[in-house]
Amino acid sequence: MKTATAHLKSISPYSQSRYLQTPKLEKEGADAYERRVWRDRLHTTPDGHVFIPPMVFKNCLSEAAKFMSRQIPGKGKSTYTKHFEAGVLVTDGLVLPLKREDVPGEWLFLNADGVRGSGRRVEKCYPKIEEWEGDAVFHILDETITEKVFEEHLREAGSFIGIGRFRPRNNGFYGRFAVESIKWI
């Protein structure tokens, strides 16, 4: 097993969209509810710091492997996809030096049901983090994934897949990041 500590830095804003579980108050309208709970879409630590969940990076890397479809030399038509899906583990989130209450919101006029072109629209607010950086630790369990292959896939993941709401993989442009450095253990 190898461990790669990648220092990542945003190259576009990042927005989270965690599922809202906060119940509505009695006689509270949809607009008042949205204004009260939009920050609940953030992933936060018990002390109130915003963090990027570990699975965000794992899924981003797996999507990049699927997107790139690079064949493994000497293995016929076999690609790296299944090796990234099953052979990479990210266990810790990236805690940002940002408190929940300091994150600004971005008000958008979106489809009420989340389906493009469905008709009815409502105002929703999503947290928007203009810039972030930090270390993400990847445990590479599959020996098929070399250091060079991992780095290529992570760089592509930051450019073409992204993380969070409105990322490139979902026709957006938020959540893109650059790989500043990688330290191997």
N, C-alpha and C positions, 0 to 999 in steps of 0.2 A: 504494500500500500504506500502511495505517495500522498503528500499533503502540499497543496498549492495555496499560498496566501496571496491573493490578488488585490492590489490597491486600485480601486475603481473611482472614477471621477465623472460626474454628470456632464453631458454635453447638450442636454436639453432639460426642461423642467420635468419633475416627477410628481405624479398624482396617485393617491391611494383611493381605493373604493371598497373598503371592507363592508361586508353585509351589515346593515343596521338591525340591531336586535333591541334597541331601546323602545319600550312601549309608548304609545301616544297617551297623553293626559286626557282626562275626561273633557269633552267638548273642544278639544284642540283640533284646529283645521290643519290641512296638509301643509300650507305655507308656514304656519307658526311652528309646526313640528320640524320642518326642514331647517328653519332658522335656529331652532334650539339644539338639534342633534347632529348637524353636518360634520362636526369634528369627531363624532363617533366613527366615522369612516376611516380614521387613522388607526394604525397599529401602534400601540404604546406600551411601554414598560410600566411596572407598578409605580415607579416614581415619576411618570408623566413624560418621559422622553419618547420621541418618535423612533420607530425602528423599521427596517425593511426586513420582512420575514425571510427565513432561509430558503423556503421552497420557491420563492420568487427567482432566486439565482439558479437553483437546480432546474426549474422548469424552463427558464430562459435558455440555459445551456442545452437542454434536451431538444427544445424547439429549434435551436440553431443547427444541431446535428441532423434533425429531420429536414430542415430547410436546405442545408448544404448537400446532403446525400453523398458525401465523399466515400468512395470505395476504399476498402482496406487493401493495401498492396499484398498480393499473393493469396487473397481469399475470394477470388472470382468477383461476383457482383455484390458481395456482402458489404454493407456500409457500417459506419460507426454508430448509427442511431441507437440500436439496442444496447450498445456498450455504454453510451452516455446515459441512457434511461435507467439502466440497472446498476451501472458501475461507478456512479458519482454520487457523493453524499455531501450535503451542506447542513450542518447541525445548528449553527448559531446565526441569529439575525445580525444585521449591521445596525448598531445603535447610532443614531444621529445626535449631534449636540444641540438638538432643537426640542423645545418643550411643546406639548400639545397646544397650549394656549397661544403660542407664538406663530403658528402656521396660518397663513392667510387662506381665505376661501376664494374659489372661482365660481361665480354664478353663471349657469348655462341654461338655455332653453332646450330641453331634451324631450324625446318621446317618453310618455308616461310609462309605457310597458317595456322600454328598452329595445324595442324592435324598430329598425330603420324603416321609415315611411309608413308607419302604422296609423298615423293621424294625430291623435290627441297629444299635446305637448304640455309640459309643466316646467317650472323653474326648479332646478336642483343645484346644490352647492357641493363642490368637491374640494378637498384640501389640495393646495398647489405648493410644492417645494421647488423654488427656483433653482437651487443648486445643492449638491451633496457630494460627499466623498468619504471613503473609508475602506477598510479591509474586509474582504469576504474570504472565508476559509473553505476550500474544496478538498474533500477526501476522495482520491481516485483509487478505487478498489480494483478496477479492471486494468490489467497489465497491457491490454491492447491499446489503451489510450496513452500515447507517449507525451512527453512534455511539449514537443512542438505541435502535435495534433491538438492538445488541450488549449494551448495558447491561441492557435488559429481559430478554433471554435469559439472561444470566449470573446475574442476581438470581433468576430462576425456577429455574435449574440448581442454585443453592445451596440453595434451599428444597425443591424437589420431586424432584430427581434425586440429588444428593449424590455423594460419592466414597468409594472403598474398600469393604471388606466390610460387609455388613448396612446398605447405604444405602437411602434411601427408594424408589428405583426398583426395588429387589429386596425390597420388603416389610419393610424395616428402618427404623431411625431414626438410625443413625450417619452420619457424613460430611457433615452439613449445614453450610453456611457462609454468612456474610453478606459482602456486598461493601461494604467500608468506603469505598473511593475508587477512581477510575479516572483515570489520567493518560494523555493522548493525545499521540502524536508523529506 
